[in-house]
Amino acid sequence: MSTPLIQATGLNTHYGASHILRGVNFTVGAGQTIGLMGRNGMGKTTLLKSIMGLVKPSGGKVHIKGRDMTGASTFEIARMGLAYVPEGRGIFGNLSVRENLVMAARSGTRGQRDWTYERVLDTFPRLAERLNHGGQQLSGGEQQMLTIGRALMTNPDVLILDEATEGLAPLIAREIWRICGVIRESGISSVIVDKNWKHVTQITDRNVILVKGEVAFEGSSEELLAKPELLEQYLGV
């Protein structure tokens, strides 16, 4: 077995007196697409922020490619090949689409430049039509495309998408799911948080469901879909 790209072990995270994550184990291997599911407030975003160094765990370990990065700065973790697309997107509204993309361009951890400026524009034709638009002039769906495109410009080993299609029109959401499939086919590992479990399970290798900060289910899409009672119990569908 190769060393996991991400391995969180026994992760505990608090916000003040609130105990959010409770002994969570979470692993992402090379080339894997992982679905992270759960109702609102169950700890999904906190897990991602704990992995990315945006929130400091109160216990447990986070290893990136076998290296202990527990408590490391976010920029150090990003340099290890992780790209994070947060809920709320976080684009630079005062920069143009072109500037948002170009400022992020760099080689990956193995020197790879698979995702060039041209490839990103080929993948996101809407962005190619809006290169001189400011980030604040884009629709919500276009902003999401820009954020994903900007993350791909870093040539990451792992792409983390928090609320991939939240609040997007169905047509735009379908485009985002198409792009998630392209990313998977390109060999980049990804972690996808989204409420649409039907779309998530179509492209994921493994799914993890969090309930009150603990892992309630971990298994393949086939295993999850074979247990509709779990979908109803944990996701309310």
C-alpha contacts under 8 A as a table, 3 or more apart, distances in Angstrom:
res1	aa1	res2	aa2	distance
2	S	29	G	7.85
2	S	30	A	7.97
3	T	29	G	7.44
3	T	65	K	6.07
3	T	66	G	6.15
4	P	7	Q	6.10
4	P	27	T	6.62
4	P	28	V	5.84
4	P	29	G	4.53
4	P	30	A	6.64
4	P	64	I	7.45
4	P	65	K	5.80
4	P	66	G	6.94
5	L	27	T	7.68
5	L	28	V	5.73
5	L	29	G	5.40
5	L	30	A	6.20
5	L	63	H	7.89
5	L	64	I	5.41
5	L	65	K	4.44
5	L	66	G	7.34
5	L	157	D	7.90
5	L	158	V	7.64
6	I	26	F	7.64
6	I	27	T	5.43
6	I	28	V	5.00
6	I	29	G	6.95
6	I	62	V	7.31
6	I	63	H	5.92
6	I	64	I	4.78
6	I	65	K	6.28
6	I	66	G	7.96
7	Q	25	N	7.45
7	Q	26	F	5.83
7	Q	27	T	4.49
7	Q	28	V	6.59
7	Q	62	V	5.84
7	Q	63	H	5.08
7	Q	64	I	6.47
7	Q	65	K	7.99
7	Q	66	G	7.85
8	A	11	L	6.27
8	A	24	V	7.18
8	A	25	N	5.29
8	A	26	F	4.99
8	A	27	T	6.29
8	A	51	I	7.33
8	A	60	G	7.46
8	A	61	K	5.71
8	A	62	V	4.44
8	A	63	H	6.27
9	T	23	G	7.31
9	T	24	V	6.38
9	T	25	N	4.57
9	T	26	F	6.73
9	T	60	G	5.62
9	T	61	K	5.23
9	T	62	V	6.49
10	G	22	R	7.49
10	G	23	G	3.97
10	G	24	V	5.00
10	G	25	N	5.49
10	G	59	G	7.09
10	G	60	G	4.54
10	G	61	K	6.69
11	L	21	L	6.51
11	L	22	R	6.49
11	L	23	G	4.68
11	L	24	V	4.76
11	L	25	N	6.55
11	L	57	P	6.67
11	L	58	S	7.73
11	L	59	G	5.66
11	L	60	G	4.24
11	L	61	K	6.22
11	L	62	V	7.73
12	N	19	H	7.56
12	N	20	I	7.26
12	N	21	L	4.72
12	N	22	R	4.90
12	N	23	G	5.30
12	N	24	V	6.84
12	N	57	P	5.71
12	N	58	S	5.45
12	N	59	G	4.78
12	N	60	G	6.07
13	T	19	H	6.26
13	T	20	I	5.59
13	T	21	L	4.90
13	T	22	R	7.15
13	T	46	T	7.67
13	T	50	S	7.43
13	T	55	V	7.87
13	T	56	K	7.08
13	T	57	P	4.52
13	T	58	S	5.05
13	T	59	G	6.82
14	H	17	A	6.53
14	H	18	S	5.42
14	H	19	H	4.53
14	H	20	I	5.40
14	H	21	L	7.04
14	H	57	P	7.16
14	H	58	S	6.44
15	Y	18	S	5.13
15	Y	19	H	6.65
15	Y	20	I	6.97
16	G	19	H	7.92
19	H	22	R	7.07
20	I	42	M	7.70
20	I	43	G	6.06
20	I	46	T	7.48
20	I	212	K	7.16
20	I	213	G	5.37
21	L	24	V	6.39
21	L	43	G	6.20
21	L	46	T	7.46
21	L	47	L	7.14
21	L	212	K	7.58
21	L	213	G	4.19
21	L	214	E	6.44
22	R	213	G	5.32
22	R	214	E	5.48
23	G	60	G	7.26
23	G	214	E	6.75
24	V	213	G	7.32
24	V	214	E	5.82
24	V	215	V	6.25
25	N	215	V	7.54
28	V	32	Q	6.47
28	V	33	T	7.89
28	V	34	I	7.10
28	V	189	S	7.45
28	V	191	V	7.94
29	G	32	Q	5.51
29	G	189	S	7.23
30	A	157	D	7.88
30	A	188	I	7.60
30	A	189	S	5.91
31	G	184	R	7.36
31	G	187	G	5.11
31	G	188	I	5.53
31	G	189	S	4.47
31	G	190	S	7.82
32	Q	184	R	7.81
32	Q	188	I	7.63
32	Q	189	S	4.80
32	Q	190	S	6.50
32	Q	204	T	7.60
32	Q	205	D	6.18
32	Q	206	R	7.86
33	T	184	R	6.76
33	T	189	S	5.49
33	T	190	S	4.73
33	T	191	V	5.92
33	T	192	I	7.55
33	T	203	I	7.12
33	T	204	T	4.80
33	T	205	D	5.42
33	T	206	R	6.86
34	I	190	S	6.17
34	I	191	V	4.75
34	I	192	I	6.23
34	I	204	T	5.34
34	I	205	D	6.01
34	I	206	R	5.06
34	I	207	N	5.54
34	I	208	V	7.49
35	G	191	V	5.88
35	G	192	I	4.97
35	G	193	V	6.12
35	G	194	D	7.93
35	G	200	V	6.16
35	G	201	T	7.19
35	G	204	T	5.92
35	G	205	D	7.95
35	G	206	R	6.33
35	G	207	N	4.46
35	G	208	V	6.15
36	L	44	K	6.81
36	L	191	V	6.80
36	L	192	I	5.98
36	L	193	V	5.02
36	L	194	D	7.54
36	L	207	N	5.94
36	L	208	V	5.00
36	L	209	I	6.00
36	L	210	L	7.60
37	M	44	K	7.10
37	M	193	V	6.11
37	M	194	D	6.84
37	M	195	K	7.07
37	M	197	W	7.71
37	M	207	N	7.30
37	M	208	V	6.06
37	M	209	I	4.61
37	M	210	L	6.30
37	M	235	L	7.72
38	G	42	M	6.10
38	G	44	K	7.12
38	G	195	K	7.82
38	G	209	I	5.26
38	G	210	L	5.14
38	G	211	V	6.31
38	G	234	Y	6.50
38	G	235	L	5.79
39	R	42	M	5.93
39	R	195	K	7.93
39	R	210	L	7.98
39	R	211	V	7.55
39	R	234	Y	7.17
39	R	235	L	5.77
39	R	236	G	7.83
40	N	43	G	7.93
41	G	44	K	7.58
41	G	212	K	7.49
42	M	210	L	5.89
42	M	211	V	5.25
42	M	212	K	4.62
42	M	213	G	5.41
43	G	46	T	5.05
43	G	47	L	6.03
43	G	210	L	6.72
43	G	211	V	7.66
43	G	212	K	6.72
43	G	213	G	5.03
44	K	47	L	5.23
44	K	48	L	6.51
44	K	193	V	7.54
44	K	210	L	6.85
44	K	213	G	7.93
45	T	48	L	5.08
45	T	49	K	6.08
45	T	162	D	6.97
46	T	49	K	5.03
46	T	50	S	5.93
46	T	55	V	7.36
47	L	50	S	5.05
47	L	51	I	6.25
48	L	51	I	5.15
48	L	52	M	6.19
48	L	160	I	7.85
49	K	52	M	4.98
49	K	53	G	6.02
49	K	54	L	4.88
49	K	55	V	5.41
50	S	53	G	5.27
50	S	54	L	6.03
50	S	55	V	4.80
50	S	56	K	5.90
50	S	57	P	5.97
51	I	54	L	7.74
51	I	62	V	6.35
51	I	70	T	7.97
52	M	55	V	7.63
52	M	74	T	5.61
52	M	77	I	6.24
52	M	78	A	7.48
52	M	82	L	7.93
52	M	84	Y	7.73
53	G	56	K	6.10
53	G	70	T	7.63
53	G	71	G	6.05
53	G	72	A	5.93
53	G	73	S	5.58
53	G	74	T	4.71
53	G	77	I	7.12
54	L	73	S	7.68
54	L	74	T	6.12
56	K	70	T	7.85
56	K	71	G	5.54
57	P	60	G	7.04
57	P	70	T	7.54
57	P	71	G	6.98
61	K	68	D	7.09
61	K	69	M	7.72
61	K	70	T	5.46
62	V	68	D	6.03
62	V	69	M	5.61
62	V	70	T	4.80
63	H	66	G	5.33
63	H	67	R	5.06
63	H	68	D	4.42
63	H	69	M	5.45
63	H	70	T	6.91
64	I	67	R	5.22
64	I	68	D	6.55
64	I	69	M	6.35
64	I	77	I	7.70
64	I	80	M	7.13
65	K	80	M	7.94
69	M	72	A	5.19
69	M	77	I	7.10
72	A	76	E	6.52
72	A	77	I	6.82
73	S	76	E	5.33
73	S	77	I	6.54
74	T	77	I	5.13
74	T	78	A	6.14
75	F	78	A	4.98
75	F	79	R	6.17
76	E	79	R	5.13
76	E	80	M	6.68
77	I	80	M	5.16
77	I	81	G	7.28
77	I	82	L	6.58
78	A	81	G	5.51
78	A	82	L	4.74
78	A	83	A	6.12
79	R	82	L	6.98
79	R	109	T	7.49
80	M	109	T	6.70
81	G	108	G	6.62
81	G	109	T	5.94
81	G	155	N	7.65
81	G	156	P	4.72
81	G	157	D	5.00
81	G	158	V	6.37
82	L	156	P	5.61
82	L	157	D	6.12
82	L	158	V	4.92
82	L	159	L	6.12
82	L	160	I	7.51
83	A	151	A	5.62
83	A	152	L	7.76
83	A	154	T	7.46
83	A	156	P	5.94
83	A	157	D	7.98
83	A	158	V	6.24
83	A	159	L	4.91
83	A	160	I	6.09
84	Y	151	A	7.06
84	Y	159	L	6.09
84	Y	160	I	4.76
84	Y	161	L	6.36
84	Y	162	D	7.91
85	V	89	R	6.16
85	V	90	G	7.93
85	V	147	T	6.39
85	V	148	I	6.47
85	V	151	A	7.06
85	V	159	L	7.59
85	V	160	I	5.91
85	V	161	L	4.93
85	V	162	D	6.15
86	P	89	R	5.28
86	P	90	G	6.96
86	P	160	I	7.98
86	P	161	L	6.49
86	P	162	D	5.18
86	P	163	E	7.63
87	E	161	L	7.91
87	E	162	D	5.19
87	E	163	E	5.66
87	E	164	A	7.73
89	R	143	Q	7.00
89	R	144	Q	6.18
89	R	147	T	6.04
90	G	147	T	7.38
91	I	100	N	7.33
91	I	135	G	6.60
91	I	143	Q	7.11
91	I	146	L	7.56
91	I	147	T	6.18
92	F	95	L	5.54
92	F	100	N	6.61
92	F	135	G	6.08
92	F	136	Q	7.90
93	G	96	S	7.54
93	G	134	G	5.98
93	G	135	G	4.02
93	G	136	Q	4.44
93	G	137	Q	7.80
94	N	134	G	5.94
94	N	135	G	6.31
94	N	136	Q	6.89
95	L	98	R	7.97
95	L	99	E	5.73
95	L	100	N	6.06
95	L	134	G	5.42
95	L	135	G	6.02
96	S	99	E	5.06
96	S	100	N	6.12
96	S	131	L	6.50
96	S	132	N	5.31
96	S	133	H	5.22
96	S	134	G	4.08
96	S	135	G	5.72
97	V	100	N	5.17
97	V	101	L	6.39
97	V	127	L	7.01
97	V	130	R	6.74
97	V	131	L	4.80
97	V	132	N	6.08
97	V	133	H	5.97
97	V	134	G	6.13
97	V	135	G	6.05
97	V	146	L	7.09
98	R	101	L	5.32
98	R	102	V	6.08
98	R	131	L	5.02
98	R	132	N	6.54
99	E	102	V	5.17
99	E	103	M	5.88
100	N	103	M	5.71
100	N	104	A	6.91
100	N	135	G	7.91
100	N	146	L	7.72
100	N	150	R	6.60
101	L	104	A	5.61
101	L	105	A	6.73
101	L	117	Y	7.24
101	L	146	L	7.55
101	L	149	G	6.92
101	L	150	R	4.87
101	L	153	M	6.71
102	V	105	A	5.29
102	V	117	Y	7.19
102	V	150	R	7.95
102	V	153	M	7.73
104	A	150	R	6.02
104	A	151	A	7.34
104	A	153	M	5.83
104	A	154	T	5.93
105	A	116	T	7.71
105	A	117	Y	7.73
105	A	150	R	7.74
105	A	153	M	4.72
105	A	154	T	5.32
105	A	155	N	7.96
106	R	113	R	7.46
106	R	153	M	6.57
106	R	154	T	5.06
106	R	155	N	6.88
107	S	110	R	7.67
107	S	111	G	5.12
107	S	112	Q	5.46
107	S	113	R	5.21
107	S	154	T	6.36
107	S	155	N	5.99
108	G	111	G	5.01
108	G	112	Q	5.00
108	G	113	R	6.51
108	G	154	T	6.29
108	G	155	N	4.66
108	G	156	P	5.79
108	G	157	D	7.44
109	T	112	Q	7.11
109	T	156	P	7.56
109	T	157	D	7.73
112	Q	155	N	6.83
113	R	116	T	6.27
113	R	155	N	6.23
114	D	155	N	6.69
115	W	119	R	5.83
115	W	120	V	6.45
115	W	152	L	6.12
115	W	153	M	5.70
115	W	154	T	7.78
115	W	155	N	5.82
116	T	119	R	5.12
116	T	120	V	6.25
116	T	153	M	6.35
117	Y	120	V	5.27
117	Y	121	L	6.37
117	Y	153	M	6.91
118	E	121	L	5.21
118	E	122	D	6.17
119	R	122	D	4.96
119	R	123	T	6.15
120	V	123	T	5.04
120	V	124	F	6.06
120	V	149	G	5.89
120	V	152	L	7.48
120	V	153	M	7.47
121	L	124	F	4.92
121	L	125	P	5.61
121	L	127	L	6.34
121	L	128	A	5.30
122	D	125	P	5.66
122	D	128	A	7.67
123	T	179	I	7.32
124	F	127	L	5.54
124	F	128	A	6.82
124	F	145	M	6.92
124	F	149	G	7.61
125	P	128	A	4.99
125	P	129	E	6.59
126	R	129	E	5.31
126	R	130	R	6.70
126	R	142	E	7.25
127	L	130	R	5.03
127	L	131	L	6.09
127	L	142	E	7.13
127	L	145	M	7.59
127	L	146	L	7.02
128	A	131	L	5.61
130	R	133	H	5.28
133	H	137	Q	6.19
133	H	138	L	7.25
134	G	137	Q	5.29
134	G	138	L	7.12
135	G	138	L	5.65
135	G	143	Q	6.86
138	L	141	G	7.88
138	L	142	E	5.59
138	L	143	Q	5.84
139	S	142	E	5.13
139	S	143	Q	6.12
140	G	143	Q	5.08
140	G	144	Q	6.29
140	G	168	L	6.81
141	G	144	Q	5.06
141	G	145	M	6.31
141	G	168	L	5.88
141	G	169	A	7.64
141	G	172	I	5.94
141	G	173	A	7.65
142	E	145	M	4.98
142	E	146	L	6.12
143	Q	146	L	4.96
143	Q	147	T	6.14
144	Q	147	T	5.09
144	Q	148	I	6.24
144	Q	164	A	7.86
145	M	148	I	5.19
145	M	149	G	5.96
145	M	176	I	7.27
146	L	149	G	4.94
146	L	150	R	5.92
147	T	150	R	5.10
147	T	151	A	6.23
148	I	151	A	5.07
148	I	152	L	6.23
149	G	152	L	5.06
149	G	153	M	6.32
150	R	153	M	5.11
150	R	154	T	7.16
151	A	154	T	5.62
151	A	155	N	7.49
151	A	156	P	7.41
151	A	159	L	7.40
152	L	155	N	5.26
152	L	156	P	6.44
152	L	159	L	7.84
153	M	156	P	7.97
156	P	159	L	6.42
156	P	188	I	7.12
157	D	188	I	5.45
157	D	189	S	6.13
158	V	188	I	5.88
158	V	189	S	4.63
158	V	190	S	5.23
158	V	191	V	7.57
159	L	188	I	7.07
159	L	189	S	6.31
159	L	190	S	4.61
159	L	191	V	6.40
160	I	190	S	5.59
160	I	191	V	4.72
160	I	192	I	6.19
161	L	164	A	5.49
161	L	190	S	7.53
161	L	191	V	6.08
161	L	192	I	4.91
161	L	193	V	6.08
162	D	192	I	6.29
162	D	193	V	4.88
162	D	194	D	7.04
163	E	166	E	5.27
163	E	192	I	7.44
163	E	193	V	5.04
163	E	194	D	4.73
163	E	195	K	7.41
164	A	176	I	7.44
164	A	192	I	6.81
164	A	193	V	6.33
164	A	194	D	5.70
165	T	168	L	5.54
165	T	173	A	5.40
165	T	176	I	6.96
165	T	194	D	6.68
166	E	194	D	7.19
166	E	195	K	7.85
168	L	172	I	6.17
168	L	173	A	5.72
169	A	172	I	5.37
169	A	173	A	6.05
170	P	173	A	4.93
170	P	174	R	6.16
171	L	174	R	5.27
171	L	175	E	6.57
172	I	175	E	5.02
172	I	176	I	6.38
173	A	176	I	5.04
173	A	177	W	6.32
174	R	177	W	5.08
174	R	178	R	6.21
175	E	178	R	5.00
175	E	179	I	6.28
176	I	179	I	5.03
176	I	180	C	6.23
177	W	180	C	4.94
177	W	181	G	6.38
177	W	199	H	7.33
178	R	181	G	5.15
178	R	182	V	6.45
179	I	182	V	4.91
179	I	183	I	6.19
180	C	183	I	5.07
180	C	184	R	6.25
180	C	203	I	7.95
181	G	184	R	5.06
181	G	185	E	6.23
181	G	203	I	6.63
182	V	185	E	5.11
182	V	186	S	6.21
183	I	186	S	5.08
183	I	187	G	6.86
183	I	188	I	6.08
184	R	187	G	5.50
184	R	188	I	5.82
184	R	189	S	6.75
184	R	190	S	7.31
184	R	203	I	7.92
185	E	188	I	7.62
192	I	200	V	7.38
194	D	197	W	6.98
194	D	200	V	7.03
196	N	199	H	5.70
196	N	200	V	6.32
197	W	200	V	4.84
197	W	201	T	5.89
198	K	201	T	5.50
198	K	202	Q	6.49
199	H	202	Q	5.23
199	H	203	I	7.07
200	V	203	I	5.83
200	V	204	T	6.16
201	T	204	T	5.25
201	T	205	D	7.91
201	T	207	N	7.57
201	T	221	S	5.17
202	Q	221	S	7.45
204	T	207	N	6.88
204	T	220	S	7.74
204	T	221	S	6.66
205	D	220	S	5.78
205	D	221	S	6.54
206	R	218	E	7.08
206	R	219	G	5.34
206	R	220	S	4.27
206	R	221	S	6.02
207	N	217	F	7.70
207	N	218	E	5.60
207	N	219	G	5.51
207	N	220	S	5.93
207	N	221	S	6.44
207	N	224	L	7.79
208	V	215	V	6.79
208	V	216	A	7.65
208	V	217	F	5.63
208	V	218	E	4.50
208	V	219	G	6.84
209	I	215	V	5.85
209	I	216	A	5.62
209	I	217	F	5.11
209	I	218	E	6.55
209	I	234	Y	7.46
210	L	213	G	5.83
210	L	214	E	5.34
210	L	215	V	4.68
210	L	216	A	5.62
210	L	217	F	7.32
211	V	214	E	5.36
211	V	215	V	6.38
211	V	216	A	5.90
211	V	234	Y	7.04
215	V	218	E	7.16
219	G	223	E	5.99
219	G	224	L	6.60
220	S	223	E	5.16
220	S	224	L	6.34
221	S	224	L	5.11
221	S	225	L	6.04
222	E	225	L	5.26
222	E	226	A	6.09
223	E	226	A	5.20
223	E	227	K	6.75
224	L	227	K	5.36
224	L	228	P	7.31
224	L	230	L	7.40
224	L	231	L	7.57
225	L	228	P	6.02
225	L	231	L	7.86
227	K	230	L	5.58
227	K	231	L	7.02
228	P	231	L	5.04
228	P	232	E	6.32
229	E	232	E	5.11
229	E	233	Q	6.00
230	L	233	Q	4.94
230	L	234	Y	5.75
230	L	235	L	7.59
231	L	234	Y	5.53
231	L	235	L	5.16
231	L	236	G	6.45
231	L	237	V	5.88
232	E	235	L	5.61
232	E	236	G	4.50
232	E	237	V	4.62
233	Q	236	G	5.80
233	Q	237	V	7.84
